[in-house]
């Protein structure tokens, strides 16, 4: 799927917790499998899409209804950048699912990580799960790029600091960042634009690094460049 399709999906994605009885069409499942396989090859992750998973059938997942298909966001436990990679490459899959007309939700804790249906190897760590399917109320929050995010978010100035005038392309990319899903909507990433150099950083911590990867991916889709891995991180166009 092309980056422009993923960029457009940024503005449509919203978290879905209640899913309908409609099954995901086989061609869409296969499209997600191909994309997951491709991103695993690039990243070294071991993400999978599991159909008919029971990982959301426990009491701890009471907020989720009728979850059938689940994307496991996981990788090798000894990968030093595991959590950031899971956020970055997992969000690419989320936006691909959105572009296919499917609803998703990032979930870090409220599911059964020990479910046999998830098929976690001894040398793997499952970081998050992403239920995927058709939401009971649809999945699109808007039809075009809106003037303001569809949920509470920080202002552009809260994300960004620096000592020089900030170009329009940075401001546009920060707007894409406003739509990046993060744990508890914390949005802890801070961007710095100083003397023509852009960098980003966040607080250390496993879920902070997942959020950092998600946020970086949104920024890159809008700005057509690449961040280095880790925190702090420099952006190159």
ZABA-108803 format. One record per residue: residue in three letters; x, y, z of N, C-alpha, C, O in turn. Coordinates in steps of 0.001 Angstrom, whole numbers, padded with zeros to 6 digits, always signed. Example, Ala and Ser with C-alpha at 12.3 -4.5 7.8 and 13.67 -1.06 7.14 Angstrom:
ZABA-108803
ALA+013190-005690+007800+012300-004500+007800+013200-003300+007800+014236-003319+008465;SER+012850-002250+007080+013670-001060+007140+012900+000030+007870+013409+001138+008039;
This chain:
ZABA-108803
UNK+000844-001195+000000+000000+000000+000000+000886+001254+000000+001907+001301+000686;UNK+000485+002261-000772+001310+003458-000906+001193+004354+000327+000194+004332+001045;UNK+002252+005145+000547+002282+006032+001715+001135+007035+001709+000637+007413+002770;UNK+000711+007470+000522-000379+008451+000472-001670+007855+001021-002479+008561+001623;UNK-001865+006538+000810-003052+005872+001352-002975+005793+002870-003981+005964+003557;UNK-001783+005533+003390-001594+005480+004839-001756+006862+005450-002342+007004+006524;UNK-001242+007879+004774-001386+009254+005265-002862+009638+005347-003293+010232+006335;UNK-003623+009308+004339-005054+009616+004355-005769+008867+005471-006749+009360+006030;UNK-005276+007674+005795-005897+006874+006848-005693+007478+008233-006471+007197+009145;UNK-004653+008309+008410-004413+008962+009702-005663+009672+010187-006006+009602+011367;UNK-006347+010359+009275-007465+011219+009651-008765+010435+009842-009742+010967+010369;UNK-008772+009179+009416-009978+008357+009531-009929+007391+010728-010965+006989+011257;UNK-008723+007035+011135-008586+006035+012192-009153+006523+013521-008939+007666+013925;UNK-009866+005647+014179-010233+005876+015570-010294+004527+016274-010436+003495+015618;UNK-010191+004522+017577-010161+003273+018327-011547+002633+018361-012542+003292+018661;UNK-011593+001343+018051-012837+000580+018042-012748-000512+019114-011775-001264+019165;UNK-013764-000587+019961-013792-001624+020996-014965-002589+020846-014941-003681+021415;UNK-015971-002209+020103-017130-003069+019892-017219-003422+018405-017346-002540+017556;UNK-017153-004705+018105-017108-005170+016725-018396-005883+016340-019059-006494+017178;UNK-018735-005796+015071-019952-006429+014562-019693-007908+014260-018568-008392+014390;UNK-020742-008609+013857-020623-010026+013508-020040-010246+012116-019761-011381+011730;UNK-019859-009183+011375-019364-009319+010003-017916-009800+009996-017057-009213+010656;UNK-017652-010856+009258-016297-011387+009151-015474-010554+008155-016005-010008+007188;UNK-014194-010476+008414-013296-009797+007484-013151-010646+006229-012899-011848+006316;UNK-013308-010025+005062-013189-010743+003799-011786-011350+003644-010798-010794+004125;UNK-011724-012481+002974-010467-013202+002810-009406-012366+002098-008225-012441+002437;UNK-009824-011570+001111-008832-010776+000395-008202-009717+001303-007031-009376+001139;UNK-008979-009197+002260-008426-008216+003195-007510-008887+004214-006475-008332+004584;UNK-007890-010072+004664-007013-010830+005565-005681-011109+004880-004620-010946+005482;UNK-005741-011525+003635-004523-011848+002900-003677-010599+002660-002448-010661+002704;UNK-004334-009463+002406-003592-008214+002231-002845-007850+003508-001696-007412+003455;UNK-003497-008029+004655-002840-007751+005935-001709-008743+006196-000650-008359+006692;UNK-001926-010012+005868-000864-011008+006056+000372-010650+005230+001497-010750+005718;UNK+000162-010236+003987+001295-009884+003133+002040-008687+003694+003271-008660+003710;UNK+001285-007695+004154+001913-006506+004704+002674-006834+005984+003797-006368+006174;UNK+002072-007629+006858+002737-008016+008104+004022-008780+007809+005052-008538+008438;UNK+003961-009695+006858+005149-010460+006481+006253-009538+005971+007424-009708+006311;UNK+005869-008562+005151+006842-007617+004606+007479-006777+005710+008695-006581+005718;UNK+006668-006281+006639+007196-005450+007712+008033-006267+008696+008996-005751+009263;UNK+007676-007529+008903+008511-008393+009739+009896-008579+009133+010903-008566+009840;UNK+009931-008751+007823+011212-008942+007141+012091-007708+007271+013304-007818+007450;UNK+011482-006543+007181+012232-005285+007295+012715-005052+008719+013848-004620+008931;UNK+011862-005336+009688+012103-004925+011073+012717-005988+011971+013326-005665+012991;UNK+012562-007255+011598+012977-008333+012480+011918-008706+013500+012163-009554+014357;UNK+010734-008084+013427+009632-008437+014310+008988-009746+013859+009334-010294+012812;UNK+008042-010240+014670+007364-011501+014343+005846-011330+014450+005152-012230+014923;UNK+005338-010191+014016+003901-009902+014097+003099-010947+013318+003582-011516+012339;UNK+001864-011186+013772+000963-012117+013090-000469-011594+013179-000793-010796+014058;UNK-001311-012047+012272-002742-011830+012421-003372-013189+012715-003173-014152+011975;UNK-004131-013252+013799-004742-014486+014268-006251-014369+014104-006865-013440+014629;UNK-006844-015302+013384-008300-015339+013262-008895-016235+014342-008298-017235+014740;UNK-010076-015859+014805-010779-016620+015837-009939-016768+017099-009851-017857+017666;UNK-009331-015689+017533-008561-015690+018781-009489-015531+019982-010487-014812+019916;UNK-009146-016217+021092-009934-016077+022316-009252-015156+023333-009621-015144+024507;UNK-008271-014397+022886-007473-013580+023807-008238-012407+024407-007759-011783+025355;UNK-009423-012092+023873-010241-011008+024415-011533-011538+025035-012525-010815+025121;UNK-011522-012795+025462-012712-013403+026036-012701-013404+027564-013649-013886+028185;UNK-011650-012873+028176-011542-012883+029637-012217-011654+030242-012569-010711+029534;UNK-012391-011681+031564-013034-010570+032261-012246-009276+032133-012832-008194+032109;UNK-010918-009377+032049-010095-008170+031963-010336-007411+030659-009996-006232+030553;UNK-010921-008083+029669-011202-007452+028374-012674-007078+028254-013230-007082+027156;UNK-013307-006757+029379-014759-006523+029372-015169-005338+028505-016314-005268+028060;UNK-014255-004411+028260-014589-003249+027431-014656-003593+025950-015151-002799+025150;UNK-014166-004760+025582-014130-005147+024180-015236-006159+023884-015466-007088+024659;UNK-015906-005970+022771-017037-006808+022417-016816-007478+021055-016487-006825+020065;UNK-017005-008774+021041-017053-009531+019791-015736-009484+019005-015748-009390+017778;UNK-014617-009548+019705-013305-009559+019037-013036-010955+018495-013058-011934+019242;UNK-012783-011043+017199-012446-012314+016574-010995-012335+016084-010225-013235+016420;UNK-010647-011344+015298-009316-011302+014693-008418-010345+015469-008831-009250+015848;UNK-007179-010784+015696-006237-010017+016503-004876-010011+015818-004391-011052+015375;UNK-004270-008841+015734-002889-008724+015268-001991-008714+016498-002124-007834+017348;UNK-001085-009674+016605-000139-009699+017710+001097-008900+017313+001742-009186+016304;UNK+001411-007902+018118+002565-007042+017857+003678-007528+018781+003659-007270+019985;UNK+004637-008228+018207+005624-008929+019023+006945-009059+018281+007041-008771+017088;UNK+007964-009501+019018+009270-009687+018423+010181-010424+019379+009749-010892+020432;UNK+011435-010524+019009+012408-011228+019828+012685-010435+021115+012906-009224+021084;UNK+012666-011147+022235+012836-010511+023538+014160-009774+023643+014242-008754+024327;UNK+015194-010267+022981+016522-009653+023101+016752-008497+022132+017866-007979+022055;UNK+015736-008086+021397+015875-006937+020480+015916-005654+021316+014941-005344+022001;UNK+017018-004905+021276+017125-003714+022121+016141-002604+021763+015890-001722+022584;UNK+015585-002629+020566+014635-001608+020126+013232-002205+019920+012435-001684+019140;UNK+012949-003300+020631+011702-004022+020420+010478-003131+020549+009606-003163+019680;UNK+010391-002343+021602+009165-001599+021885+008948-000466+020876+007824-000240+020429;UNK+010007+000232+020524+009858+001283+019515+009471+000679+018163+008605+001211+017469;UNK+010104-000415+017795+009775-001065+016523+008319-001524+016499+007635-001381+015486;UNK+007852-002071+017609+006460-002540+017659+005499-001378+017426+004502-001529+016721;UNK+005795-000222+018013+004954+000947+017779+005003+001403+016337+003968+001659+015721;UNK+006205+001504+015802+006402+002037+014451+005771+001128+013389+004953+001578+012587;UNK+006151-000129+013390+005670-001039+012343+004237-001494+012615+003484-001776+011683;UNK+003863-001565+013892+002479-001895+014211+001519-000825+013739+000424-001134+013268;UNK+001923+000450+013862+001048+001532+013409+000901+001516+011892-000148+001897+011371;UNK+001920+001087+011186+001779+000963+009738+000665-000041+009399-000137+000189+008494;UNK+000631-001152+010139-000404-002153+009907-001771-001601+010290-002756-001850+009594;UNK-001842-000857+011384-003099-000231+011802-003644+000666+010698-004833+000615+010386;UNK-002778+001487+010107-003238+002409+009072-003593+001663+007783-004482+002086+007044;UNK-002907+000567+007517-003299-000248+006358-004682-000843+006584-005506-000863+005670;UNK-004939-001325+007789-006262-001865+008096-007326-000781+007957-008411-001031+007433;UNK-007012+000420+008427-007941+001542+008302-008242+001833+006835-009395+002045+006459;UNK-007198+001842+006013-007383+002100+004586-008228+001018+003914-008857+001262+002884;UNK-008237-000173+004500-009060-001274+003975-010493-001211+004498-011319-002057+004158;UNK-010787-000203+005330-012135-000050+005857-012382-000781+007156-013532-000988+007543;UNK-011308-001181+007844-011421-001954+009076-011131-001087+010297-010398-000101+010212;UNK-011705-001459+011415-011469-000771+012667-010444-001518+013509-010316-002737+013404;UNK-009718-000785+014340-008661-001359+015171-008601-000646+016516-009286+000352+016737;UNK-007773-001175+017407-007498-000509+018677-006182-001044+019230-005984-002257+019298;UNK-005289-000150+019624-004059-000556+020294-004391-000985+021720-005063-000252+022445;UNK-003923-002176+022131-004186-002686+023484-002886-003229+024069-002229-004079+023467;UNK-002525-002729+025247-001267-003146+025875-001459-004154+027000-000579-004981+027240;UNK-002599-004101+027698-002715-004917+028907-004009-005706+029021-003996-006827+029530;UNK-005116-005160+028566-006418-005769+028861-006788-006869+027874-007834-006819+027227;UNK-005904-007867+027770-006188-009066+026989-005348-010189+027581-004450-009939+028385;UNK-005630-011404+027193-004956-012577+027745-003698-012888+026942-003766-013511+025883;UNK-002543-012445+027459-001289-012676+026753-000876-014140+026761-000008-014542+025985;UNK-001489-014945+027630-001141-016368+027728-002060-017255+026891-001945-018481+026922;UNK-002966-016635+026148-003862-017418+025300-003062-018247+024297-002172-017723+023627;UNK-003375-019530+024194-002661-020411+023260-002887-019987+021814-002085-020311+020938;UNK-003975-019266+021562-004272-018837+020191-003270-017815+019675-003164-017616+018465;UNK-002529-017161+020576-001583-016119+020163-000241-016695+019725+000523-016013+019041;UNK+000063-017934+020105+001247-018641+019605+002535-017843+019835+003257-017518+018892;UNK+002807-017536+021105+004016-016793+021458+005148-017766+021738+005017-018636+022598;UNK+006262-017629+021020+007408-018506+021205+008174-018129+022478+008016-017030+023009;UNK+009003-019057+022953+009751-018838+024197+010706-017656+024111+010987-017014+025123;UNK+011210-017360+022914+012174-016266+022764+011508-014966+022300+012192-014033+021882;UNK+010162-014906+022374+009425-013729+021928+008753-013015+023098+008465-013617+024132;UNK+008515-011737+022912+007710-010944+023835+006568-010321+023051+006785-009683+022021;UNK+005349-010510+023543+004217-009814+022933+004076-008463+023615+003903-008392+024832;UNK+004147-007415+022851+004118-006049+023375+002693-005515+023424+002280-004930+024425;UNK+001949-005714+022357+000572-005225+022272-000245-006180+021406+000295-007013+020677;UNK-001544-006033+021510-002461-006712+020598-003338-005663+019941-003668-004643+020547;UNK-003710-005922+018704-004569-005000+017964-005772-005777+017442-005663-006442+016412;UNK-006923-005712+018125-008128-006315+017559-008491-005606+016262-008330-004391+016146;UNK-008974-006357+015298-009284-005770+013997-010579-006387+013462-010819-007585+013607;UNK-011392-005557+012853-012664-006024+012299-013546-004852+011935-013068-003734+011744;UNK-014840-005115+011839-015800-004064+011510-016473-003578+012789-017094-004361+013507;UNK-016350-002305+013066-016974-001740+014247-018491-001700+014116-019019-001568+013012;UNK-019183-001813+015231-020645-001796+015182-021188-000456+014698-022291-000387+014156;UNK-020417+000598+014893-020835+001936+014447-019961+002449+013316-019848+003660+013126;UNK-019345+001556+012567-018437+001983+011520-017066+002255+012086-016798+001930+013242;UNK-016168+002862+011272-014824+003117+011762-014293+004493+011417-013279+004905+011981;UNK-014930+005217+010519-014387+006508+010112-014924+007640+010969-016132+007769+011165;UNK-014012+008458+011476-014416+009611+012272-014675+010829+011398-015387+011746+011807;UNK-014101+010847+010195-014254+011997+009312-013996+011565+007886-013524+010455+007643;UNK-014300+012433+006950-014113+012095+005544-012935+012817+004925-012386+012347+003928;UNK-012536+013931+005476-011408+014687+004959-010522+015109+006121-010878+014939+007287;UNK-009359+015664+005785-008473+016157+006833-009175+017280+007584-009510+018298+006977;UNK-009408+017128+008882-010139+018140+009642-009231+019262+010100-008008+019168+009994;UNK-009832+020323+010607-009056+021443+011128-008544+021160+012524-007579+021788+012958;UNK-009161+020234+013241-008742+019907+014601-008935+018414+014833-009812+017797+014229;UNK-008107+017826+015716-008231+016399+015986-009608+016032+016527-010308+016870+017094;UNK-009994+014743+016339-011302+014286+016764-011327+013911+018238-012366+013473+018733;UNK-010232+014064+018949-010184+013778+020365-009280+014810+021032-008605+015591+020362;UNK-009280+014796+022348-008439+015724+023080-006974+015483+022750-006516+014340+022750;UNK-006244+016540+022471-004839+016412+022120-004091+017675+022533-004693+018718+022788;UNK-002782+017560+022592-001967+018738+022865-001986+019660+021659-002256+019232+020537;UNK-001695+020933+021902-001575+021880+020798-000244+021663+020090+000657+021023+020633;UNK-000124+022191+018891+001122+022073+018135+002287+022650+018932+003373+022071+018945;UNK+002075+023770+019587+003149+024417+020352+003602+023560+021529+004752+023663+021955;UNK+002724+022720+022059+003099+021834+023169+004025+020713+022717+004797+020179+023514;UNK+003948+020358+021442+004809+019308+020911+006187+019836+020502+007141+019062+020416;UNK+006301+021123+020255+007443+021651+019517+008105+022802+020247+007433+023671+020802;UNK+009459+022799+020241+010186+023973+020697+011403+024179+019786+011714+023326+018954;UNK+012077+025301+019948+013229+025613+019110+013546+027088+019176+012853+027858+019840;UNK+014610+027477+018473+015040+028870+018528+015022+029557+017169+015576+030645+017011;UNK+014382+028916+016184+014298+029519+014849+012882+029363+014328+012076+028627+014896;UNK+012583+030071+013228+011275+029926+012596+011089+028491+012112+011995+027900+011526;UNK+009927+027952+012358+009636+026560+012005+008965+026531+010639+007965+027219+010436;UNK+009492+025748+009694+008902+025710+008348+007538+025029+008337+007169+024313+009268;UNK+006804+025274+007261+005444+024747+007149+005403+023228+007169+004455+022644+007694;UNK+006429+022570+006600+006389+021110+006535+006472+020484+007926+005903+019419+008163;UNK+007171+021136+008836+007229+020638+010216+005864+020800+010879+005378+019888+011548;UNK+005257+021955+010689+003950+022206+011293+002904+021209+010776+002062+020728+011534;UNK+002973+020907+009476+002028+019954+008900+002241+018556+009482+001281+017829+009734;UNK+003503+018188+009692+003799+016870+010246+003360+016769+011701+002917+015707+012138;UNK+003474+017853+012453+003014+017851+013841+001498+017644+013897+000997+017005+014823;UNK+000774+018172+012926-000673+017944+012894-000987+016459+012725-001956+015958+013295;UNK-000165+015753+011940-000339+014305+011817-000017+013609+013133-000641+012606+013480;UNK+000955+014143+013861+001318+013597+015168+000166+013745+016156-000029+012881+017011;UNK-000597+014826+016049-001733+015024+016950-002726+013862+016876-003467+013617+017827;UNK-002740+013153+015756-003669+012044+015564-003046+010688+015893-003677+009650+015694;UNK-001820+010693+016391-001164+009431+016717-001717+008854+018018-001720+009551+019033;UNK-002185+007605+018024-002687+007008+019265-001540+006738+020236-000506+006202+019837;UNK-001712+007102+021497-000704+006848+022518-001388+006358+023792-002578+006596+024000;UNK-000625+005674+024637-001180+005121+025870-001753+006229+026742-001068+007205+027047;UNK-003005+006076+027140-003685+007053+027996-003692+008451+027378-003877+009449+028075;UNK-003484+008509+026040-003439+009781+025329-002377+010719+025904-002573+011934+025948;UNK-001240+010144+026348-000203+010946+027008+000556+011853+026051+000889+012986+026402;UNK+000833+011362+024837+001526+012162+023812+002779+012835+024386+002870+014062+024438;UNK+003732+012016+024811+004917+012521+025511+006062+012934+024585+007042+013515+025051;UNK+005960+012653+023305+007049+013009+022393+007202+014521+022286+006218+015253+022182;UNK+008445+014974+022314+008756+016400+022157+009664+016568+020939+010658+015856+020794;UNK+009319+017501+020079+010109+017782+018884+010889+019081+019076+010402+020030+019691;UNK+012104+019105+018542+012968+020283+018647+013430+020668+017242+013970+019841+016507;UNK+013212+021925+016881+013692+022420+015592+014627+023588+015870+014194+024671+016264;UNK+015925+023346+015657+016942+024335+015998+017924+024461+014844+018569+023486+014460;UNK+018037+025664+014292+019004+025951+013223+018908+024952+012070+019921+024474+011559;UNK+017681+024649+011674+017458+023782+010530+017511+022292+010819+017355+021480+009908;UNK+017730+021921+012078+017811+020504+012445+016613+020122+013303+016308+020789+014291;UNK+015936+019041+012918+014790+018558+013671+015157+017273+014402+015767+016372+013827;UNK+014782+017200+015666+014982+015984+016442+013743+015729+017296+012891+016603+017458;UNK+013661+014524+017834+012534+014156+018689+013056+013327+019847+014052+012616+019718;UNK+012379+013424+020975+012760+012601+022112+011551+012332+022986+010531+013016+022898;UNK+011687+011323+023830+010635+010980+024781+011272+010461+026045+012483+010241+026087;UNK+010477+010261+027076+010973+009664+028309+011181+008173+028093+010434+007531+027355;UNK+012213+007626+028752+012457+006196+028672+011289+005435+029295+010571+005970+030140;UNK+011107+004204+028880+010019+003372+029386+009432+002575+028244+009356+003066+027118;UNK+009016+001355+028518+008579+000458+027449+007428+001031+026641+007515+001110+025415;UNK+006343+001435+027308+005194+001928+026562+005457+003305+025978+004898+003656+024939;UNK+006306+004090+026636+006698+005369+026033+007388+005140+024693+007189+005904+023749;UNK+008203+004079+024610+008902+003798+023365+007943+003262+022302+008131+003529+021116;UNK+006919+002513+022709+005880+002114+021741+005221+003370+021171+005084+003511+019956;UNK+004818+004274+022057+004198+005529+021617+005136+006327+020721+004700+006948+019751;UNK+006434+006308+021051+007433+007046+020275+007491+006511+018846+007568+007284+017892;UNK+007454+005185+018704+007465+004591+017372+006231+004957+016578+006327+005275+015392;UNK+005063+004917+017219+003820+005307+016553+003897+006756+016081+003548+007079+014945;UNK+004358+007608+016973+004436+009042+016674+005405+009326+015539+005110+010122+014648;UNK+006545+008684+015571+007524+008866+014493+006927+008476+013143+007138+009163+012143;UNK+006184+007378+013117+005623+006934+011842+004645+007967+011289+004652+008242+010089;UNK+003812+008535+012141+002885+009576+011688+003651+010777+011141+003300+011308+010088;UNK+004690+011205+011844+005468+012357+011396+006097+012070+010029+006039+012908+009129;UNK+006694+010891+009876+007373+010550+008630+006418+010503+007438+006777+010922+006338;UNK+005217+010001+007650+004247+009958+006552+003940+011350+006030+003751+011547+004830;UNK+003893+012320+006944+003571+013693+006546+004779+014447+006006+004632+015316+005146;UNK+005979+014123+006504+007161+014926+006187+008091+014287+005165+009042+014928+004718;UNK+007835+013034+004785+008629+012370+003751+010109+012318+004127+010960+012798+003378;UNK+010408+011747+005262+011785+011594+005704+011876+010433+006665+010972+009600+006728;UNK+012982+010371+007429+013214+009229+008299+013920+009666+009577+014882+010433+009540;UNK+013425+009162+010711+014088+009352+011990+015100+008229+012220+014910+007104+011758;UNK+016173+008549+012935+017035+007504+013458+016295+006792+014580+015334+007332+015130;UNK+016732+005588+014923+016045+004839+015959+016562+005239+017330+017708+005668+017464;UNK+015726+005101+018343+016107+005449+019698+015706+006862+020070+015131+007589+019260;UNK+016014+007249+021304+015727+008604+021793+016965+009168+022466+017571+008482+023289;UNK+017366+010403+022145+016775+011293+021142+017051+010775+019728+017902+009913+019510;UNK+016299+011335+018778+016331+010835+017415+016357+012008+016434+015596+012964+016586;UNK+017224+011935+015438+017329+013023+014458+016578+012666+013185+016582+011512+012756;UNK+015940+013653+012589+015151+013456+011372+015934+013908+010151+016538+014981+010154;UNK+015922+013090+009109+016580+013417+007850+015589+013306+006700+014870+012312+006595;UNK+015546+014311+005844+014680+014265+004658+015456+013753+003453+014899+013644+002360;
